[in-house]
Amino acid sequence: MTSTTQPDPHRILVLAGRGRYEDPWHDHAATSHRLAGLLAELEVGGRGTRVEVRSVFPHALDDLDDVDLLVVNAGTAWPGFLEAGIGPGDDEWAPLHGRLATWAREGGRILAVHQAANTFGDAPEWEEILGGRWVDGASYHPPFGEVSLTLATGGHPVVVGTEPVVLQDERYCLLRVAPSSQVLGWVSDDDGEQHPAVWATDEHGGRTVYTGLGHDVRAYDSPSYRLLLGRIAVWLLT
């Protein structure tokens, strides 16, 4: 008798910015919803996906053990938010950052998007896990507009055979990228200089891919960018 039991789906958790990890310029709820819809369409290794979107609270990562892919779509606090003492303090957030770091170093898989390069400023280990960082006073973005992402020509599974990526978005420039990160894509500033925008790292013991794209929902209207994100997620889940 043939068994009809279906394999359990991959569990994907999308962490959306809130409070000290959001600002007035990014709609993390909307972009997290678009990410969740894209990821819900995937099938990897004969398994579908079960996607949950969750705001960043101190207890948001208490159940990481059975998460197959964590998507970090969070940012930095509104101006004056931390100074006003709103919400839990650093000590109350420390357990969340500790759980994330431990899970990531034990083989966790992370897709980090856009403002994730400028989140978790109260967690020094986040830069190692991400493989890079937004640098206050140095990193910047030119005006919003059409973006062409130049992809690497090497043999990384994420970029092999991938079509050119064009979308409406911001271009993060002068990010600090760890020497151990493998850059998979670049954007050009208004002077034509190229800046790393997509990279992968496993230096911390897990596997992370960061993409600097995804400022708002218009990025997710791009078929070529959606295709790239799908390939990234499949690689992370493989």
mmCIF file of the C-alpha atoms, coordinates in Angstrom:
data_MODEL
# 
_entry.id   MODEL 
# 
loop_
_atom_site.group_PDB 
_atom_site.id 
_atom_site.type_symbol 
_atom_site.label_atom_id 
_atom_site.label_alt_id 
_atom_site.label_comp_id 
_atom_site.label_asym_id 
_atom_site.label_entity_id 
_atom_site.label_seq_id 
_atom_site.pdbx_PDB_ins_code 
_atom_site.Cartn_x 
_atom_site.Cartn_y 
_atom_site.Cartn_z 
_atom_site.occupancy 
_atom_site.B_iso_or_equiv 
_atom_site.pdbx_formal_charge 
_atom_site.auth_seq_id 
_atom_site.auth_comp_id 
_atom_site.auth_asym_id 
_atom_site.auth_atom_id 
_atom_site.pdbx_PDB_model_num 
ATOM 1   C CA . MET A 1 1   ? 0.000  0.000  0.000   1.00 0.00 ? 1   MET A CA 1 
ATOM 2   C CA . THR A 1 2   ? 1.424  3.380  -1.021  1.00 0.00 ? 2   THR A CA 1 
ATOM 3   C CA . SER A 1 3   ? 1.613  6.000  1.698   1.00 0.00 ? 3   SER A CA 1 
ATOM 4   C CA . THR A 1 4   ? -0.028 9.326  0.905   1.00 0.00 ? 4   THR A CA 1 
ATOM 5   C CA . THR A 1 5   ? 1.526  11.158 3.835   1.00 0.00 ? 5   THR A CA 1 
ATOM 6   C CA . GLN A 1 6   ? 2.781  14.566 2.737   1.00 0.00 ? 6   GLN A CA 1 
ATOM 7   C CA . PRO A 1 7   ? 6.080  15.887 4.106   1.00 0.00 ? 7   PRO A CA 1 
ATOM 8   C CA . ASP A 1 8   ? 5.839  18.734 6.568   1.00 0.00 ? 8   ASP A CA 1 
ATOM 9   C CA . PRO A 1 9   ? 6.234  22.143 4.929   1.00 0.00 ? 9   PRO A CA 1 
ATOM 10  C CA . HIS A 1 10  ? 9.254  24.316 5.538   1.00 0.00 ? 10  HIS A CA 1 
ATOM 11  C CA . ARG A 1 11  ? 8.507  26.772 8.324   1.00 0.00 ? 11  ARG A CA 1 
ATOM 12  C CA . ILE A 1 12  ? 9.360  30.371 7.387   1.00 0.00 ? 12  ILE A CA 1 
ATOM 13  C CA . LEU A 1 13  ? 9.110  33.236 9.863   1.00 0.00 ? 13  LEU A CA 1 
ATOM 14  C CA . VAL A 1 14  ? 9.069  36.820 8.556   1.00 0.00 ? 14  VAL A CA 1 
ATOM 15  C CA . LEU A 1 15  ? 10.104 39.271 11.267  1.00 0.00 ? 15  LEU A CA 1 
ATOM 16  C CA . ALA A 1 16  ? 8.595  42.706 10.609  1.00 0.00 ? 16  ALA A CA 1 
ATOM 17  C CA . GLY A 1 17  ? 10.005 45.873 12.142  1.00 0.00 ? 17  GLY A CA 1 
ATOM 18  C CA . ARG A 1 18  ? 8.136  47.508 15.014  1.00 0.00 ? 18  ARG A CA 1 
ATOM 19  C CA . GLY A 1 19  ? 8.875  50.076 17.735  1.00 0.00 ? 19  GLY A CA 1 
ATOM 20  C CA . ARG A 1 20  ? 12.609 50.475 18.196  1.00 0.00 ? 20  ARG A CA 1 
ATOM 21  C CA . TYR A 1 21  ? 13.083 48.558 14.937  1.00 0.00 ? 21  TYR A CA 1 
ATOM 22  C CA . GLU A 1 22  ? 10.963 50.714 12.600  1.00 0.00 ? 22  GLU A CA 1 
ATOM 23  C CA . ASP A 1 23  ? 10.990 54.291 11.296  1.00 0.00 ? 23  ASP A CA 1 
ATOM 24  C CA . PRO A 1 24  ? 8.712  56.744 9.447   1.00 0.00 ? 24  PRO A CA 1 
ATOM 25  C CA . TRP A 1 25  ? 10.074 55.904 5.977   1.00 0.00 ? 25  TRP A CA 1 
ATOM 26  C CA . HIS A 1 26  ? 9.591  52.137 5.695   1.00 0.00 ? 26  HIS A CA 1 
ATOM 27  C CA . ASP A 1 27  ? 6.310  50.230 5.704   1.00 0.00 ? 27  ASP A CA 1 
ATOM 28  C CA . HIS A 1 28  ? 7.625  46.981 7.146   1.00 0.00 ? 28  HIS A CA 1 
ATOM 29  C CA . ALA A 1 29  ? 4.116  45.543 7.477   1.00 0.00 ? 29  ALA A CA 1 
ATOM 30  C CA . ALA A 1 30  ? 3.370  45.966 3.770   1.00 0.00 ? 30  ALA A CA 1 
ATOM 31  C CA . THR A 1 31  ? 6.714  44.689 2.520   1.00 0.00 ? 31  THR A CA 1 
ATOM 32  C CA . SER A 1 32  ? 6.592  41.747 4.942   1.00 0.00 ? 32  SER A CA 1 
ATOM 33  C CA . HIS A 1 33  ? 3.180  40.833 3.550   1.00 0.00 ? 33  HIS A CA 1 
ATOM 34  C CA . ARG A 1 34  ? 4.558  40.863 0.004   1.00 0.00 ? 34  ARG A CA 1 
ATOM 35  C CA . LEU A 1 35  ? 7.543  38.766 1.058   1.00 0.00 ? 35  LEU A CA 1 
ATOM 36  C CA . ALA A 1 36  ? 5.261  36.250 2.748   1.00 0.00 ? 36  ALA A CA 1 
ATOM 37  C CA . GLY A 1 37  ? 3.140  35.899 -0.376  1.00 0.00 ? 37  GLY A CA 1 
ATOM 38  C CA . LEU A 1 38  ? 6.200  35.252 -2.522  1.00 0.00 ? 38  LEU A CA 1 
ATOM 39  C CA . LEU A 1 39  ? 7.658  32.692 -0.113  1.00 0.00 ? 39  LEU A CA 1 
ATOM 40  C CA . ALA A 1 40  ? 4.333  30.891 0.258   1.00 0.00 ? 40  ALA A CA 1 
ATOM 41  C CA . GLU A 1 41  ? 4.496  29.957 -3.431  1.00 0.00 ? 41  GLU A CA 1 
ATOM 42  C CA . LEU A 1 42  ? 7.756  28.003 -3.111  1.00 0.00 ? 42  LEU A CA 1 
ATOM 43  C CA . GLU A 1 43  ? 8.283  24.266 -3.083  1.00 0.00 ? 43  GLU A CA 1 
ATOM 44  C CA . VAL A 1 44  ? 11.734 23.034 -2.070  1.00 0.00 ? 44  VAL A CA 1 
ATOM 45  C CA . GLY A 1 45  ? 12.757 19.389 -2.014  1.00 0.00 ? 45  GLY A CA 1 
ATOM 46  C CA . GLY A 1 46  ? 9.189  18.222 -2.436  1.00 0.00 ? 46  GLY A CA 1 
ATOM 47  C CA . ARG A 1 47  ? 8.043  20.332 0.500   1.00 0.00 ? 47  ARG A CA 1 
ATOM 48  C CA . GLY A 1 48  ? 5.879  23.414 0.447   1.00 0.00 ? 48  GLY A CA 1 
ATOM 49  C CA . THR A 1 49  ? 6.173  26.319 2.852   1.00 0.00 ? 49  THR A CA 1 
ATOM 50  C CA . ARG A 1 50  ? 4.245  27.578 5.863   1.00 0.00 ? 50  ARG A CA 1 
ATOM 51  C CA . VAL A 1 51  ? 4.867  31.299 6.274   1.00 0.00 ? 51  VAL A CA 1 
ATOM 52  C CA . GLU A 1 52  ? 4.117  33.444 9.316   1.00 0.00 ? 52  GLU A CA 1 
ATOM 53  C CA . VAL A 1 53  ? 4.592  37.202 9.649   1.00 0.00 ? 53  VAL A CA 1 
ATOM 54  C CA . ARG A 1 54  ? 5.370  38.416 13.151  1.00 0.00 ? 54  ARG A CA 1 
ATOM 55  C CA . SER A 1 55  ? 6.251  41.863 14.526  1.00 0.00 ? 55  SER A CA 1 
ATOM 56  C CA . VAL A 1 56  ? 9.415  42.333 16.558  1.00 0.00 ? 56  VAL A CA 1 
ATOM 57  C CA . PHE A 1 57  ? 8.609  41.910 20.250  1.00 0.00 ? 57  PHE A CA 1 
ATOM 58  C CA . PRO A 1 58  ? 11.085 40.766 22.933  1.00 0.00 ? 58  PRO A CA 1 
ATOM 59  C CA . HIS A 1 59  ? 9.538  37.283 22.846  1.00 0.00 ? 59  HIS A CA 1 
ATOM 60  C CA . ALA A 1 60  ? 9.197  37.073 19.046  1.00 0.00 ? 60  ALA A CA 1 
ATOM 61  C CA . LEU A 1 61  ? 11.950 34.464 18.636  1.00 0.00 ? 61  LEU A CA 1 
ATOM 62  C CA . ASP A 1 62  ? 11.104 32.202 21.566  1.00 0.00 ? 62  ASP A CA 1 
ATOM 63  C CA . ASP A 1 63  ? 10.160 29.375 19.145  1.00 0.00 ? 63  ASP A CA 1 
ATOM 64  C CA . LEU A 1 64  ? 13.046 29.498 16.668  1.00 0.00 ? 64  LEU A CA 1 
ATOM 65  C CA . ASP A 1 65  ? 14.002 25.835 17.059  1.00 0.00 ? 65  ASP A CA 1 
ATOM 66  C CA . ASP A 1 66  ? 11.772 24.541 14.246  1.00 0.00 ? 66  ASP A CA 1 
ATOM 67  C CA . VAL A 1 67  ? 12.124 27.561 11.948  1.00 0.00 ? 67  VAL A CA 1 
ATOM 68  C CA . ASP A 1 68  ? 13.760 26.634 8.637   1.00 0.00 ? 68  ASP A CA 1 
ATOM 69  C CA . LEU A 1 69  ? 14.175 30.192 7.362   1.00 0.00 ? 69  LEU A CA 1 
ATOM 70  C CA . LEU A 1 70  ? 14.057 33.488 9.230   1.00 0.00 ? 70  LEU A CA 1 
ATOM 71  C CA . VAL A 1 71  ? 13.404 36.603 7.149   1.00 0.00 ? 71  VAL A CA 1 
ATOM 72  C CA . VAL A 1 72  ? 14.510 39.834 8.838   1.00 0.00 ? 72  VAL A CA 1 
ATOM 73  C CA . ASN A 1 73  ? 12.640 42.869 7.534   1.00 0.00 ? 73  ASN A CA 1 
ATOM 74  C CA . ALA A 1 74  ? 13.261 45.404 10.271  1.00 0.00 ? 74  ALA A CA 1 
ATOM 75  C CA . GLY A 1 75  ? 15.050 48.697 10.693  1.00 0.00 ? 75  GLY A CA 1 
ATOM 76  C CA . THR A 1 76  ? 16.048 51.306 13.198  1.00 0.00 ? 76  THR A CA 1 
ATOM 77  C CA . ALA A 1 77  ? 14.055 53.460 15.602  1.00 0.00 ? 77  ALA A CA 1 
ATOM 78  C CA . TRP A 1 78  ? 12.162 56.628 14.797  1.00 0.00 ? 78  TRP A CA 1 
ATOM 79  C CA . PRO A 1 79  ? 14.198 59.747 15.657  1.00 0.00 ? 79  PRO A CA 1 
ATOM 80  C CA . GLY A 1 80  ? 13.850 60.365 19.380  1.00 0.00 ? 80  GLY A CA 1 
ATOM 81  C CA . PHE A 1 81  ? 12.200 57.012 20.083  1.00 0.00 ? 81  PHE A CA 1 
ATOM 82  C CA . LEU A 1 82  ? 14.994 55.515 22.166  1.00 0.00 ? 82  LEU A CA 1 
ATOM 83  C CA . GLU A 1 83  ? 15.817 58.829 23.796  1.00 0.00 ? 83  GLU A CA 1 
ATOM 84  C CA . ALA A 1 84  ? 12.218 59.054 25.019  1.00 0.00 ? 84  ALA A CA 1 
ATOM 85  C CA . GLY A 1 85  ? 12.522 55.696 26.771  1.00 0.00 ? 85  GLY A CA 1 
ATOM 86  C CA . ILE A 1 86  ? 9.562  54.204 24.918  1.00 0.00 ? 86  ILE A CA 1 
ATOM 87  C CA . GLY A 1 87  ? 9.045  50.462 25.279  1.00 0.00 ? 87  GLY A CA 1 
ATOM 88  C CA . PRO A 1 88  ? 11.366 47.818 26.738  1.00 0.00 ? 88  PRO A CA 1 
ATOM 89  C CA . GLY A 1 89  ? 14.972 48.775 27.427  1.00 0.00 ? 89  GLY A CA 1 
ATOM 90  C CA . ASP A 1 90  ? 18.181 47.142 26.213  1.00 0.00 ? 90  ASP A CA 1 
ATOM 91  C CA . ASP A 1 91  ? 18.196 44.545 28.990  1.00 0.00 ? 91  ASP A CA 1 
ATOM 92  C CA . GLU A 1 92  ? 14.740 43.316 28.008  1.00 0.00 ? 92  GLU A CA 1 
ATOM 93  C CA . TRP A 1 93  ? 15.757 42.954 24.362  1.00 0.00 ? 93  TRP A CA 1 
ATOM 94  C CA . ALA A 1 94  ? 19.016 41.129 25.115  1.00 0.00 ? 94  ALA A CA 1 
ATOM 95  C CA . PRO A 1 95  ? 17.417 37.627 25.300  1.00 0.00 ? 95  PRO A CA 1 
ATOM 96  C CA . LEU A 1 96  ? 15.953 38.014 21.789  1.00 0.00 ? 96  LEU A CA 1 
ATOM 97  C CA . HIS A 1 97  ? 19.343 38.938 20.364  1.00 0.00 ? 97  HIS A CA 1 
ATOM 98  C CA . GLY A 1 98  ? 20.984 36.101 22.261  1.00 0.00 ? 98  GLY A CA 1 
ATOM 99  C CA . ARG A 1 99  ? 18.510 33.547 20.913  1.00 0.00 ? 99  ARG A CA 1 
ATOM 100 C CA . LEU A 1 100 ? 18.970 34.839 17.370  1.00 0.00 ? 100 LEU A CA 1 
ATOM 101 C CA . ALA A 1 101 ? 22.765 34.695 17.590  1.00 0.00 ? 101 ALA A CA 1 
ATOM 102 C CA . THR A 1 102 ? 22.801 31.183 19.049  1.00 0.00 ? 102 THR A CA 1 
ATOM 103 C CA . TRP A 1 103 ? 20.332 29.855 16.481  1.00 0.00 ? 103 TRP A CA 1 
ATOM 104 C CA . ALA A 1 104 ? 22.172 31.491 13.574  1.00 0.00 ? 104 ALA A CA 1 
ATOM 105 C CA . ARG A 1 105 ? 25.544 30.105 14.670  1.00 0.00 ? 105 ARG A CA 1 
ATOM 106 C CA . GLU A 1 106 ? 24.093 26.620 15.003  1.00 0.00 ? 106 GLU A CA 1 
ATOM 107 C CA . GLY A 1 107 ? 23.195 26.503 11.321  1.00 0.00 ? 107 GLY A CA 1 
ATOM 108 C CA . GLY A 1 108 ? 20.207 28.848 11.081  1.00 0.00 ? 108 GLY A CA 1 
ATOM 109 C CA . ARG A 1 109 ? 19.221 30.207 7.679   1.00 0.00 ? 109 ARG A CA 1 
ATOM 110 C CA . ILE A 1 110 ? 18.480 33.925 7.312   1.00 0.00 ? 110 ILE A CA 1 
ATOM 111 C CA . LEU A 1 111 ? 17.242 36.111 4.489   1.00 0.00 ? 111 LEU A CA 1 
ATOM 112 C CA . ALA A 1 112 ? 17.796 39.755 5.477   1.00 0.00 ? 112 ALA A CA 1 
ATOM 113 C CA . VAL A 1 113 ? 16.339 42.537 3.349   1.00 0.00 ? 113 VAL A CA 1 
ATOM 114 C CA . HIS A 1 114 ? 16.956 46.243 2.814   1.00 0.00 ? 114 HIS A CA 1 
ATOM 115 C CA . GLN A 1 115 ? 16.923 48.047 6.179   1.00 0.00 ? 115 GLN A CA 1 
ATOM 116 C CA . ALA A 1 116 ? 18.124 44.913 7.984   1.00 0.00 ? 116 ALA A CA 1 
ATOM 117 C CA . ALA A 1 117 ? 21.592 46.374 7.416   1.00 0.00 ? 117 ALA A CA 1 
ATOM 118 C CA . ASN A 1 118 ? 20.584 49.117 9.834   1.00 0.00 ? 118 ASN A CA 1 
ATOM 119 C CA . THR A 1 119 ? 18.658 47.148 12.449  1.00 0.00 ? 119 THR A CA 1 
ATOM 120 C CA . PHE A 1 120 ? 19.554 45.584 15.818  1.00 0.00 ? 120 PHE A CA 1 
ATOM 121 C CA . GLY A 1 121 ? 22.041 48.306 16.657  1.00 0.00 ? 121 GLY A CA 1 
ATOM 122 C CA . ASP A 1 122 ? 21.834 47.057 20.241  1.00 0.00 ? 122 ASP A CA 1 
ATOM 123 C CA . ALA A 1 123 ? 23.168 43.640 19.168  1.00 0.00 ? 123 ALA A CA 1 
ATOM 124 C CA . PRO A 1 124 ? 26.859 43.833 18.147  1.00 0.00 ? 124 PRO A CA 1 
ATOM 125 C CA . GLU A 1 125 ? 26.801 40.208 16.932  1.00 0.00 ? 125 GLU A CA 1 
ATOM 126 C CA . TRP A 1 126 ? 24.224 41.063 14.249  1.00 0.00 ? 126 TRP A CA 1 
ATOM 127 C CA . GLU A 1 127 ? 26.887 42.491 11.914  1.00 0.00 ? 127 GLU A CA 1 
ATOM 128 C CA . GLU A 1 128 ? 28.786 39.188 11.928  1.00 0.00 ? 128 GLU A CA 1 
ATOM 129 C CA . ILE A 1 129 ? 25.592 37.218 11.252  1.00 0.00 ? 129 ILE A CA 1 
ATOM 130 C CA . LEU A 1 130 ? 24.576 39.585 8.457   1.00 0.00 ? 130 LEU A CA 1 
ATOM 131 C CA . GLY A 1 131 ? 28.033 39.825 6.931   1.00 0.00 ? 131 GLY A CA 1 
ATOM 132 C CA . GLY A 1 132 ? 27.929 43.607 6.756   1.00 0.00 ? 132 GLY A CA 1 
ATOM 133 C CA . ARG A 1 133 ? 26.351 46.780 8.098   1.00 0.00 ? 133 ARG A CA 1 
ATOM 134 C CA . TRP A 1 134 ? 24.971 50.234 7.336   1.00 0.00 ? 134 TRP A CA 1 
ATOM 135 C CA . VAL A 1 135 ? 27.463 52.772 8.724   1.00 0.00 ? 135 VAL A CA 1 
ATOM 136 C CA . ASP A 1 136 ? 26.009 55.951 10.201  1.00 0.00 ? 136 ASP A CA 1 
ATOM 137 C CA . GLY A 1 137 ? 27.602 58.995 8.631   1.00 0.00 ? 137 GLY A CA 1 
ATOM 138 C CA . ALA A 1 138 ? 29.009 57.046 5.678   1.00 0.00 ? 138 ALA A CA 1 
ATOM 139 C CA . SER A 1 139 ? 26.324 54.836 4.120   1.00 0.00 ? 139 SER A CA 1 
ATOM 140 C CA . TYR A 1 140 ? 23.637 56.572 2.080   1.00 0.00 ? 140 TYR A CA 1 
ATOM 141 C CA . HIS A 1 141 ? 21.173 56.118 -0.750  1.00 0.00 ? 141 HIS A CA 1 
ATOM 142 C CA . PRO A 1 142 ? 20.621 58.275 -3.864  1.00 0.00 ? 142 PRO A CA 1 
ATOM 143 C CA . PRO A 1 143 ? 17.051 59.272 -4.767  1.00 0.00 ? 143 PRO A CA 1 
ATOM 144 C CA . PHE A 1 144 ? 14.474 56.529 -5.330  1.00 0.00 ? 144 PHE A CA 1 
ATOM 145 C CA . GLY A 1 145 ? 14.197 55.405 -8.943  1.00 0.00 ? 145 GLY A CA 1 
ATOM 146 C CA . GLU A 1 146 ? 14.909 52.651 -11.433 1.00 0.00 ? 146 GLU A CA 1 
ATOM 147 C CA . VAL A 1 147 ? 17.618 50.280 -10.239 1.00 0.00 ? 147 VAL A CA 1 
ATOM 148 C CA . SER A 1 148 ? 19.638 47.807 -12.294 1.00 0.00 ? 148 SER A CA 1 
ATOM 149 C CA . LEU A 1 149 ? 21.290 45.114 -10.191 1.00 0.00 ? 149 LEU A CA 1 
ATOM 150 C CA . THR A 1 150 ? 24.526 43.794 -11.700 1.00 0.00 ? 150 THR A CA 1 
ATOM 151 C CA . LEU A 1 151 ? 24.882 40.136 -10.756 1.00 0.00 ? 151 LEU A CA 1 
ATOM 152 C CA . ALA A 1 152 ? 28.096 38.210 -10.194 1.00 0.00 ? 152 ALA A CA 1 
ATOM 153 C CA . THR A 1 153 ? 29.242 35.916 -12.981 1.00 0.00 ? 153 THR A CA 1 
ATOM 154 C CA . GLY A 1 154 ? 30.622 33.162 -10.734 1.00 0.00 ? 154 GLY A CA 1 
ATOM 155 C CA . GLY A 1 155 ? 29.111 29.781 -9.971  1.00 0.00 ? 155 GLY A CA 1 
ATOM 156 C CA . HIS A 1 156 ? 26.982 30.595 -6.945  1.00 0.00 ? 156 HIS A CA 1 
ATOM 157 C CA . PRO A 1 157 ? 23.588 28.844 -7.255  1.00 0.00 ? 157 PRO A CA 1 
ATOM 158 C CA . VAL A 1 158 ? 21.702 32.063 -6.536  1.00 0.00 ? 158 VAL A CA 1 
ATOM 159 C CA . VAL A 1 159 ? 23.009 33.843 -9.635  1.00 0.00 ? 159 VAL A CA 1 
ATOM 160 C CA . VAL A 1 160 ? 23.760 31.086 -12.150 1.00 0.00 ? 160 VAL A CA 1 
ATOM 161 C CA . GLY A 1 161 ? 21.338 31.546 -15.033 1.00 0.00 ? 161 GLY A CA 1 
ATOM 162 C CA . THR A 1 162 ? 19.506 34.406 -13.340 1.00 0.00 ? 162 THR A CA 1 
ATOM 163 C CA . GLU A 1 163 ? 18.098 37.082 -15.621 1.00 0.00 ? 163 GLU A CA 1 
ATOM 164 C CA . PRO A 1 164 ? 19.048 40.756 -15.148 1.00 0.00 ? 164 PRO A CA 1 
ATOM 165 C CA . VAL A 1 165 ? 17.225 42.403 -12.257 1.00 0.00 ? 165 VAL A CA 1 
ATOM 166 C CA . VAL A 1 166 ? 15.506 45.752 -12.791 1.00 0.00 ? 166 VAL A CA 1 
ATOM 167 C CA . LEU A 1 167 ? 13.145 47.380 -10.311 1.00 0.00 ? 167 LEU A CA 1 
ATOM 168 C CA . GLN A 1 168 ? 11.969 50.624 -8.739  1.00 0.00 ? 168 GLN A CA 1 
ATOM 169 C CA . ASP A 1 169 ? 13.856 51.016 -5.467  1.00 0.00 ? 169 ASP A CA 1 
ATOM 170 C CA . GLU A 1 170 ? 16.555 52.662 -3.365  1.00 0.00 ? 170 GLU A CA 1 
ATOM 171 C CA . ARG A 1 171 ? 20.259 51.961 -3.824  1.00 0.00 ? 171 ARG A CA 1 
ATOM 172 C CA . TYR A 1 172 ? 22.145 51.508 -0.579  1.00 0.00 ? 172 TYR A CA 1 
ATOM 173 C CA . CYS A 1 173 ? 25.738 52.696 -1.047  1.00 0.00 ? 173 CYS A CA 1 
ATOM 174 C CA . LEU A 1 174 ? 28.916 52.484 1.038   1.00 0.00 ? 174 LEU A CA 1 
ATOM 175 C CA . LEU A 1 175 ? 27.711 49.677 3.248   1.00 0.00 ? 175 LEU A CA 1 
ATOM 176 C CA . ARG A 1 176 ? 30.430 47.973 5.297   1.00 0.00 ? 176 ARG A CA 1 
ATOM 177 C CA . VAL A 1 177 ? 30.817 44.446 3.936   1.00 0.00 ? 177 VAL A CA 1 
ATOM 178 C CA . ALA A 1 178 ? 32.875 41.775 5.696   1.00 0.00 ? 178 ALA A CA 1 
ATOM 179 C CA . PRO A 1 179 ? 35.811 40.412 3.662   1.00 0.00 ? 179 PRO A CA 1 
ATOM 180 C CA . SER A 1 180 ? 34.385 36.921 4.228   1.00 0.00 ? 180 SER A CA 1 
ATOM 181 C CA . SER A 1 181 ? 31.054 37.781 2.571   1.00 0.00 ? 181 SER A CA 1 
ATOM 182 C CA . GLN A 1 182 ? 30.592 36.660 -1.032  1.00 0.00 ? 182 GLN A CA 1 
ATOM 183 C CA . VAL A 1 183 ? 29.161 39.558 -3.021  1.00 0.00 ? 183 VAL A CA 1 
ATOM 184 C CA . LEU A 1 184 ? 26.526 38.402 -5.512  1.00 0.00 ? 184 LEU A CA 1 
ATOM 185 C CA . GLY A 1 185 ? 25.234 41.723 -6.838  1.00 0.00 ? 185 GLY A CA 1 
ATOM 186 C CA . TRP A 1 186 ? 26.071 45.429 -7.108  1.00 0.00 ? 186 TRP A CA 1 
ATOM 187 C CA . VAL A 1 187 ? 24.201 48.682 -7.713  1.00 0.00 ? 187 VAL A CA 1 
ATOM 188 C CA . SER A 1 188 ? 25.702 51.846 -9.183  1.00 0.00 ? 188 SER A CA 1 
ATOM 189 C CA . ASP A 1 189 ? 25.553 55.268 -7.554  1.00 0.00 ? 189 ASP A CA 1 
ATOM 190 C CA . ASP A 1 190 ? 24.851 58.416 -9.572  1.00 0.00 ? 190 ASP A CA 1 
ATOM 191 C CA . ASP A 1 191 ? 28.538 58.641 -10.530 1.00 0.00 ? 191 ASP A CA 1 
ATOM 192 C CA . GLY A 1 192 ? 28.611 55.088 -11.849 1.00 0.00 ? 192 GLY A CA 1 
ATOM 193 C CA . GLU A 1 193 ? 30.595 53.595 -8.963  1.00 0.00 ? 193 GLU A CA 1 
ATOM 194 C CA . GLN A 1 194 ? 29.422 50.114 -8.009  1.00 0.00 ? 194 GLN A CA 1 
ATOM 195 C CA . HIS A 1 195 ? 28.450 49.152 -4.457  1.00 0.00 ? 195 HIS A CA 1 
ATOM 196 C CA . PRO A 1 196 ? 27.761 45.677 -3.018  1.00 0.00 ? 196 PRO A CA 1 
ATOM 197 C CA . ALA A 1 197 ? 23.996 45.186 -2.683  1.00 0.00 ? 197 ALA A CA 1 
ATOM 198 C CA . VAL A 1 198 ? 23.531 41.417 -2.373  1.00 0.00 ? 198 VAL A CA 1 
ATOM 199 C CA . TRP A 1 199 ? 25.850 39.048 -0.555  1.00 0.00 ? 199 TRP A CA 1 
ATOM 200 C CA . ALA A 1 200 ? 26.007 35.664 1.153   1.00 0.00 ? 200 ALA A CA 1 
ATOM 201 C CA . THR A 1 201 ? 27.914 34.629 4.261   1.00 0.00 ? 201 THR A CA 1 
ATOM 202 C CA . ASP A 1 202 ? 28.380 31.487 6.328   1.00 0.00 ? 202 ASP A CA 1 
ATOM 203 C CA . GLU A 1 203 ? 31.266 32.790 8.435   1.00 0.00 ? 203 GLU A CA 1 
ATOM 204 C CA . HIS A 1 204 ? 29.176 32.701 11.623  1.00 0.00 ? 204 HIS A CA 1 
ATOM 205 C CA . GLY A 1 205 ? 28.275 29.030 11.280  1.00 0.00 ? 205 GLY A CA 1 
ATOM 206 C CA . GLY A 1 206 ? 24.885 29.368 9.615   1.00 0.00 ? 206 GLY A CA 1 
ATOM 207 C CA . ARG A 1 207 ? 23.885 30.731 6.232   1.00 0.00 ? 207 ARG A CA 1 
ATOM 208 C CA . THR A 1 208 ? 22.738 34.304 5.530   1.00 0.00 ? 208 THR A CA 1 
ATOM 209 C CA . VAL A 1 209 ? 21.883 36.171 2.366   1.00 0.00 ? 209 VAL A CA 1 
ATOM 210 C CA . TYR A 1 210 ? 21.409 39.940 2.502   1.00 0.00 ? 210 TYR A CA 1 
ATOM 211 C CA . THR A 1 211 ? 19.792 42.047 -0.203  1.00 0.00 ? 211 THR A CA 1 
ATOM 212 C CA . GLY A 1 212 ? 19.815 45.811 0.099   1.00 0.00 ? 212 GLY A CA 1 
ATOM 213 C CA . LEU A 1 213 ? 16.726 46.084 -2.090  1.00 0.00 ? 213 LEU A CA 1 
ATOM 214 C CA . GLY A 1 214 ? 13.087 46.242 -1.017  1.00 0.00 ? 214 GLY A CA 1 
ATOM 215 C CA . HIS A 1 215 ? 12.414 49.773 0.261   1.00 0.00 ? 215 HIS A CA 1 
ATOM 216 C CA . ASP A 1 216 ? 8.684  49.520 -0.405  1.00 0.00 ? 216 ASP A CA 1 
ATOM 217 C CA . VAL A 1 217 ? 6.143  47.325 -2.188  1.00 0.00 ? 217 VAL A CA 1 
ATOM 218 C CA . ARG A 1 218 ? 7.131  48.636 -5.625  1.00 0.00 ? 218 ARG A CA 1 
ATOM 219 C CA . ALA A 1 219 ? 10.281 46.499 -5.436  1.00 0.00 ? 219 ALA A CA 1 
ATOM 220 C CA . TYR A 1 220 ? 8.103  43.398 -5.202  1.00 0.00 ? 220 TYR A CA 1 
ATOM 221 C CA . ASP A 1 221 ? 6.240  44.356 -8.368  1.00 0.00 ? 221 ASP A CA 1 
ATOM 222 C CA . SER A 1 222 ? 9.388  43.471 -10.334 1.00 0.00 ? 222 SER A CA 1 
ATOM 223 C CA . PRO A 1 223 ? 9.199  39.920 -11.780 1.00 0.00 ? 223 PRO A CA 1 
ATOM 224 C CA . SER A 1 224 ? 12.993 39.742 -12.048 1.00 0.00 ? 224 SER A CA 1 
ATOM 225 C CA . TYR A 1 225 ? 13.492 40.713 -8.400  1.00 0.00 ? 225 TYR A CA 1 
ATOM 226 C CA . ARG A 1 226 ? 10.819 38.280 -7.263  1.00 0.00 ? 226 ARG A CA 1 
ATOM 227 C CA . LEU A 1 227 ? 12.610 35.554 -9.217  1.00 0.00 ? 227 LEU A CA 1 
ATOM 228 C CA . LEU A 1 228 ? 15.914 36.419 -7.541  1.00 0.00 ? 228 LEU A CA 1 
ATOM 229 C CA . LEU A 1 229 ? 14.322 36.365 -4.076  1.00 0.00 ? 229 LEU A CA 1 
ATOM 230 C CA . GLY A 1 230 ? 12.804 32.976 -4.829  1.00 0.00 ? 230 GLY A CA 1 
ATOM 231 C CA . ARG A 1 231 ? 16.175 31.592 -5.851  1.00 0.00 ? 231 ARG A CA 1 
ATOM 232 C CA . ILE A 1 232 ? 17.756 32.978 -2.692  1.00 0.00 ? 232 ILE A CA 1 
ATOM 233 C CA . ALA A 1 233 ? 15.104 31.362 -0.505  1.00 0.00 ? 233 ALA A CA 1 
ATOM 234 C CA . VAL A 1 234 ? 15.414 28.013 -2.275  1.00 0.00 ? 234 VAL A CA 1 
ATOM 235 C CA . TRP A 1 235 ? 19.187 28.030 -1.773  1.00 0.00 ? 235 TRP A CA 1 
ATOM 236 C CA . LEU A 1 236 ? 18.811 28.909 1.880   1.00 0.00 ? 236 LEU A CA 1 
ATOM 237 C CA . LEU A 1 237 ? 16.296 26.094 2.386   1.00 0.00 ? 237 LEU A CA 1 
ATOM 238 C CA . THR A 1 238 ? 18.347 23.502 0.526   1.00 0.00 ? 238 THR A CA 1 
# 
